[in-house]
Amino acid sequence: MSVMTHRRGARRLALAAAGTTGLLLAVPAAATANVRAPGAGPAAAPAVTSARAVQAGGWRQVAPERREGRVRLALPEPTGPRRVGTTSLHLIDRSRRDPWTSPAPRELMVSLWYPARGAAGHPRAPWFPPAASELYEQQTSQGLRTPLDGVDFPVTHGHEGAPVAVRPGGHPVVLYSPGYGAERELNTALVEDLASRGYVVVTIDHTHESGIVEFPGGRVERGRTPPKPSPRDYARALRVRVDDARFVLDELAALDSGRNPDAEHRGLPRGVRGSLDLSKVGMFGHSFGGATAAQAMARDRRIRAGIDLDGSVDGPVQYTGLGRPFMLMANATHGRGNDPSWARFWRHLRGWRLQLRLRDSGHQTYTDVAPLVRQLENALPLPPDVVAEMTERIGTIDPGTAVAAQRAYIGSFFDLHLRRHDDRLLSGPSPRHPEIEFVP
């Protein structure tokens, strides 16, 4: 049994949490390695003009917006033909006790990103909801050893509560799972782009493992995982994540069919019901989220195709493999040669398979870290050792180039395996993206 509630805007409340740690836009150290990576009323997103696009190296780079002495970081604009809508859902699985806070039932926050029919009157959503944003800013400032005075986090390109574009048969659905200890917001650039191409993308926060999760009313739940996770801790987290993903699919089916009466009167965007084609479901994730995608596919045949963005493959699936399409995308120093889990998994993949490597990249290149940290370097006098550490995490590849390549290959993969549309990008190296290497 479940309860679903809709959040149209978070409450801006004072935070009780303090003493946090972390680096800008980063996740706990356990999730940054390749191997074992494993207030006062509703707040609307500020009205801002689109971020300035700067041509550099053949790619449209995103520069932060400067206004009245402040700098607002910016995400790259989506490349698809559709406007993007977004909404958040609070899900409660009363059939499960939360593994981190038992005996409370399992609660999740997820966001839906979808092609919108129109955006008039629907403000653009903030990157993080207000209470979580304040806490995340504290973490970032401490990690950078630099106050973020005069710097604002991005506004997304998703319009809150915009009506869903109608498509006969519905839109294909893609689930997204973040890295270990990370939040669902940290891959917004890729998620928004898929939505603009006609997918409904559902991003999942794995409560009490994700570092910061904001629920309706401004309640914030923090991560409760061990500071130095053991293999047993990772295995437990993976089981929980897979159960989360399967529960979310159940809830989407109920929502799409109208079987969830609680959701019917929560102000959901017009057109949600009947807009999901759950016969065409894919899943991708970064780092430990990539392992989650693989293991969830092994457990649930509703997931037809999956992508692992630079994460080791934990769980039984590395030994049992999959008979459905799967793609591995690695950073410049990661691959089957130095990650035994990838080598095992690759040998046991019985369906369509592909491994790609992004040149000059780091583990966090596959998140919003890359485009945002470079903007922040230009906005603040960061300590040199902090800049060096972040460069190690995001590599030396131009951020605009990296984002464009990821969007192109992820979109091409799901187009091929969920829509049966082949643009031939996955057939071999392309002069459009020379930074992508095909690994035999």
C-alpha positions in Angstrom: 0.0 0.0 0.0 1.3 3.4 -0.8 0.5 7.1 -0.4 1.5 9.6 -3.0 1.4 13.4 -2.4 2.3 16.1 -4.8 4.7 19.0 -4.0 4.1 22.1 -6.1 6.6 24.2 -4.0 8.8 23.7 -1.0 8.5 25.7 2.2 11.4 28.0 3.0 12.1 27.1 6.6 15.2 27.6 8.8 17.5 24.6 8.9 18.3 22.9 12.2 21.2 20.9 10.7 24.7 22.2 11.0 28.3 21.0 10.9 28.1 19.5 7.5 31.0 18.7 5.3 31.5 18.3 1.5 32.9 19.8 -1.6 31.2 21.9 -4.2 28.5 19.9 -6.0 30.3 16.8 -4.8 29.3 13.6 -3.0 31.0 11.7 -0.2 34.4 10.4 -1.0 33.1 6.9 -1.2 31.1 7.8 -4.3 33.9 9.7 -6.1 36.1 6.7 -6.9 35.7 4.6 -10.1 36.1 1.3 -8.3 33.7 0.8 -5.4 31.8 3.9 -6.5 29.6 2.5 -5.7 10.5 29.4 5.7 7.5 31.5 5.1 5.3 30.2 2.4 5.8 28.6 -1.0 9.0 29.6 -2.8 8.9 30.0 -6.5 12.0 29.9 -8.7 13.3 33.4 -9.4 12.4 34.8 -12.8 15.6 35.1 -14.8 16.5 35.3 -18.4 18.2 32.4 -20.1 21.9 32.0 -19.3 24.3 33.6 -21.8 25.7 31.1 -24.3 29.3 31.6 -25.4 30.7 29.9 -28.5 33.9 28.1 -27.6 35.6 25.2 -29.4 32.6 24.5 -31.5 30.3 24.0 -28.5 27.9 26.4 -26.9 29.3 27.1 -23.5 27.2 28.2 -20.6 28.3 31.3 -18.7 26.9 32.3 -15.3 24.4 35.1 -15.3 25.6 38.3 -13.7 23.1 40.8 -12.3 23.3 43.6 -9.7 26.6 42.3 -8.3 25.5 38.7 -8.0 26.3 35.6 -10.1 23.8 32.9 -10.8 25.3 29.6 -11.9 23.7 28.2 -15.0 23.0 24.8 -16.5 23.2 24.2 -20.3 20.0 24.6 -22.1 18.3 21.4 -23.3 18.7 20.6 -26.9 15.4 18.9 -27.7 12.4 20.5 -29.4 10.1 20.4 -26.4 9.7 22.7 -23.4 10.4 20.9 -20.2 7.9 20.5 -17.2 8.7 19.2 -13.8 7.0 18.2 -10.6 7.9 16.4 -7.4 6.1 13.5 -5.7 6.3 12.3 -2.1 5.9 8.5 -2.1 5.3 6.3 0.9 5.6 2.6 0.7 3.7 1.2 3.7 4.6 -2.3 2.8 8.2 -1.7 3.7 9.9 -0.5 6.8 12.7 2.0 6.2 15.9 0.1 6.5 17.7 3.1 8.0 15.0 4.3 10.4 12.8 1.2 11.0 9.9 0.9 12.0 8.9 3.9 10.0 7.5 3.2 6.5 9.8 3.8 3.5 9.4 7.4 2.2 10.9 8.7 -1.1 11.0 11.9 -3.0 11.1 11.7 -6.8 10.9 14.3 -9.5 9.2 13.9 -12.9 10.7 15.7 -15.8 8.6 15.6 -19.0 7.9 17.3 -22.3 5.5 20.1 -21.6 2.6 21.4 -23.7 3.2 25.0 -22.6 5.0 26.9 -19.9 3.1 30.2 -19.6 2.4 30.9 -15.9 4.7 28.1 -14.7 7.9 29.3 -13.1 11.2 27.6 -13.7 12.1 25.3 -10.8 15.1 25.8 -8.6 18.0 23.3 -8.9 17.5 22.3 -5.2 14.3 23.1 -3.2 14.8 25.9 -0.7 15.7 24.2 2.6 17.9 21.7 0.9 19.6 24.5 -1.1 20.5 26.3 2.1 22.1 23.2 3.6 23.8 22.4 0.4 25.2 25.9 0.2 26.7 25.4 3.7 28.3 22.2 2.6 29.7 23.7 -0.5 31.1 26.8 1.3 32.8 24.6 3.9 34.2 22.2 1.2 35.6 25.1 -0.9 36.8 27.0 2.2 35.3 30.0 0.5 32.0 31.9 1.3 29.5 31.8 -1.5 28.6 35.4 -1.0 27.1 36.8 -4.2 26.7 33.4 -5.8 23.3 31.7 -6.4 22.7 28.1 -7.5 21.1 27.5 -10.9 17.5 27.7 -11.9 16.5 24.7 -14.0 14.8 24.7 -17.4 11.9 22.8 -16.0 8.6 24.7 -15.5 6.9 23.6 -12.3 3.5 22.0 -12.9 3.4 22.8 -16.6 0.9 20.6 -18.5 2.2 17.4 -20.1 2.5 17.3 -23.9 0.0 14.8 -25.3 1.4 11.9 -27.3 -0.6 8.9 -28.5 0.4 5.9 -26.5 2.3 8.0 -24.0 6.0 8.9 -23.6 8.7 6.4 -22.9 9.9 6.5 -19.3 13.5 6.6 -17.9 14.5 6.2 -14.3 17.6 7.9 -12.9 19.5 6.9 -9.7 22.3 9.1 -8.3 25.7 8.1 -6.9 26.2 6.8 -3.4 25.3 9.5 -0.9 24.3 11.9 -3.7 21.1 13.7 -4.5 18.8 13.3 -7.5 19.3 17.0 -8.5 23.0 16.4 -9.4 22.3 15.2 -12.9 19.8 17.8 -14.0 21.6 18.7 -17.2 21.2 15.2 -18.6 17.7 14.7 -17.2 16.3 17.9 -18.6 17.7 17.1 -22.1 16.1 13.7 -22.2 12.8 15.3 -21.2 13.2 17.9 -24.0 13.6 15.0 -26.4 10.2 13.5 -25.4 11.0 11.2 -22.4 9.4 11.2 -19.0 12.4 11.0 -16.7 11.9 10.1 -13.0 14.8 10.9 -10.7 14.9 9.1 -7.3 16.4 10.2 -4.0 17.3 7.2 -1.9 16.3 8.6 1.5 18.8 8.4 4.4 21.5 7.3 1.9 21.2 10.5 -0.2 22.9 13.3 1.7 20.0 15.8 1.7 16.3 15.1 0.9 13.7 17.7 1.3 10.1 16.6 1.9 6.9 18.7 1.7 6.7 21.4 4.4 10.5 21.9 4.4 11.4 18.7 6.4 14.9 17.7 5.5 16.2 14.1 6.0 19.9 13.6 6.1 22.0 10.7 5.1 22.5 8.0 7.8 25.0 5.7 6.1 28.3 4.9 7.8 31.2 7.4 7.0 33.3 4.5 5.8 31.0 2.0 4.2 32.0 -1.6 4.1 31.1 -4.1 1.3 28.2 -5.2 3.5 27.0 -1.6 3.7 27.2 -1.2 -0.1 25.3 -4.5 -0.6 22.6 -3.3 1.8 22.3 0.0 0.1 22.0 -1.6 -3.3 19.2 -3.9 -2.2 17.3 -0.9 -0.9 17.9 1.1 -4.1 16.6 -1.7 -6.3 13.5 -2.0 -4.1 13.0 1.8 -4.4 13.2 1.6 -8.2 10.7 -1.2 -8.4 8.3 0.6 -6.0 8.6 3.7 -8.1 7.6 1.8 -11.2 4.6 0.4 -9.4 3.6 3.9 -8.4 4.0 5.2 -11.9 1.7 2.4 -13.2 -0.9 3.3 -10.6 -0.6 7.0 -11.4 -0.8 6.6 -15.1 -3.9 4.4 -14.9 -5.6 6.6 -12.3 -5.7 3.7 -9.7 -4.1 6.0 -7.1 -7.0 8.1 -5.7 -4.7 10.0 -3.3 -2.8 11.4 -6.3 -5.9 12.4 -8.2 -6.6 15.5 -6.1 -3.1 16.7 -5.4 -2.8 19.3 -8.1 -0.8 17.1 -10.5 0.1 18.7 -13.8 -2.6 18.3 -16.4 -2.1 15.4 -18.7 -0.1 13.2 -16.4 -2.6 10.4 -16.4 -2.2 8.3 -19.5 1.0 10.1 -20.5 3.4 7.2 -19.5 4.3 4.4 -21.9 5.4 1.9 -19.3 6.0 -0.7 -22.0 9.1 1.3 -22.8 11.1 1.8 -19.6 14.9 2.5 -19.4 17.1 3.3 -16.5 20.5 5.0 -16.0 22.6 6.2 -13.1 25.9 7.7 -12.1 28.5 5.8 -10.1 26.6 3.6 -7.6 23.5 4.6 -9.5 24.9 2.8 -12.5 25.2 -0.3 -10.4 21.6 0.3 -9.3 20.4 0.4 -12.9 22.1 -2.9 -13.7 20.8 -4.7 -10.7 17.3 -3.3 -11.0 17.2 -4.6 -14.6 18.2 -8.0 -13.3 15.4 -7.9 -10.8 12.7 -6.3 -12.9 12.0 -7.1 -16.6 10.0 -4.0 -17.0 13.3 -2.1 -17.4 14.3 -2.8 -21.0 17.6 -1.0 -21.4 20.2 0.5 -19.0 23.3 2.8 -18.8 26.0 2.9 -16.2 27.8 6.2 -16.0 31.2 5.4 -14.6 30.3 3.2 -11.7 31.5 -0.2 -10.6 28.9 -2.9 -11.0 28.0 -4.3 -7.6 25.6 -7.1 -6.8 24.9 -10.5 -8.3 24.3 -9.0 -11.8 28.0 -8.7 -12.4 28.0 -12.6 -12.4 24.6 -13.3 -13.9 24.7 -10.6 -16.5 21.7 -9.3 -18.6 20.1 -10.3 -21.8 18.9 -6.8 -22.6 20.7 -3.8 -24.0 23.3 -2.1 -21.7 25.9 0.6 -22.2 28.9 1.5 -20.0 30.3 5.0 -20.2 33.6 5.5 -18.5 35.9 8.4 -17.6 39.3 8.7 -19.1 41.0 6.4 -16.6 38.3 3.8 -16.0 37.5 0.6 -17.9 37.5 -3.2 -17.9 41.3 -3.2 -17.6 41.3 -1.8 -14.1 37.8 -2.5 -12.8 37.2 -6.3 -12.3 33.5 -5.8 -11.9 33.2 -4.2 -15.4 35.2 -7.1 -16.9 33.0 -9.7 -15.2 29.8 -7.9 -16.1 30.9 -7.4 -19.7 31.6 -11.1 -20.1 28.1 -11.9 -18.9 26.2 -9.4 -21.1 24.2 -11.5 -23.5 22.3 -8.7 -25.3 23.3 -5.6 -27.2 26.3 -4.0 -25.3 28.7 -1.1 -25.8 31.5 0.5 -23.8 32.4 4.2 -24.4 35.1 6.3 -22.8 35.1 10.1 -22.5 38.5 11.5 -23.1 40.2 13.8 -20.5 37.3 13.3 -18.1 37.0 12.5 -14.4 34.4 10.7 -12.4 32.3 13.8 -11.7 32.3 14.8 -15.3 29.2 12.7 -15.5 27.2 15.1 -13.2 26.4 18.8 -13.1 29.7 19.3 -11.3 31.6 19.9 -14.5 29.7 22.9 -16.0 29.1 24.5 -12.6 32.5 24.2 -11.0 34.2 25.9 -13.9 31.7 28.8 -13.6 32.4 29.0 -9.9 36.2 29.2 -10.5 35.6 32.3 -12.6 33.3 33.8 -10.0 35.3 33.3 -6.8 39.0 33.3 -5.7 39.2 29.6 -4.8 42.2 28.1 -3.0 44.6 26.5 -5.5 44.5 23.1 -3.8 40.7 23.1 -4.0 40.9 23.9 -7.8 43.4 21.1 -8.2 41.2 18.6 -6.4 38.1 19.6 -8.4 40.0 19.4 -11.6 41.0 15.8 -10.7 37.4 15.0 -10.2 36.1 16.6 -13.4 39.1 16.2 -15.7 40.4 18.7 -18.1 37.8 18.2 -20.9 35.8 21.3 -21.8 32.5 21.1 -19.8 30.3 22.1 -22.7 31.9 19.4 -24.9 31.5 16.8 -22.2 27.8 17.6 -21.6 27.0 17.7 -25.3 28.6 14.3 -25.8 26.9 12.7 -22.9 23.5 14.0 -24.0 24.0 12.8 -27.5 25.0 9.2 -26.7 22.5 8.8 -23.8 19.7 10.1 -26.0 20.8 7.9 -29.0 20.9 4.8 -26.7 17.4 5.2 -25.4 16.1 6.3 -28.9 17.5 3.0 -30.3 16.3 0.7 -27.6 13.0 2.2 -26.5 11.8 3.9 -29.7 13.6 1.8 -32.3 15.0 4.9 -33.9 18.7 4.5 -35.0 20.6 7.7 -35.7 23.8 5.5 -36.3 25.7 7.4 -33.6 26.3 4.2 -31.7 27.6 2.4 -34.7 31.2 3.7 -34.4 33.4 6.8 -33.8 31.8 10.1 -35.0 33.6 13.2 -36.1 30.8 15.1 -34.3 32.1 13.8 -31.0 35.8 12.9 -31.3 36.1 13.0 -27.5 34.1 9.7 -27.3 36.2 6.5 -27.7 34.6 3.2 -28.6 36.2 0.5 -26.4 36.2 -2.9 -28.1 
